[in-house]
Amino acid sequence: MSFPAILIGVALLLASIPIVAEPLIRKKRLKSVDKDKYSRGSQRSYDQTLLALRDLDFDYQLGIVAGSDYQQLRALLLTEAAEAHEESTPDDGNFEQLIETAVRDRRQNIGADQSQCVNCGAGLEPTDRFCAACGLHASSACPQCHKLLDSADKFCSSCGTQLAITAGVVI
């Protein structure tokens, strides 16, 4: 062998050492990283898994991914997302209590989002101007107690709520 060939071989060997050693060094660094930085990395992993799941759904809708492959890949990505989410959330034991409080609040506010027609009792959304069931003008009832009002009323005779009336319609 010639001297230039040996010199090139040694140069390639020295160049490959950092590439081979990098995964080993990174593993040691990961062990020394504090929990907060690890959870941020897990959050990134969770976000990336959700993006991959969205892309998979999109590819399936376009017909790029077959149905059987889609089911298997989706199950795998959902499992990975759940694991990454568990790693990224702190385990302080208050989650069950927070969930129960949120559910209780939501159940109490369900009726607040939807009022009822005073004539037929059908549900009215806040944006409805007329009842879909009987056709009664939705704003001809008190917004507070839902009592029927006259067009000249400035206050509800039942609860005393002040009414803003424009052209005979309660606002």
Order of alpha helices (4+ residues) and beta strands (2+ residues): alpha-alpha-alpha-alpha-beta-beta-beta-beta
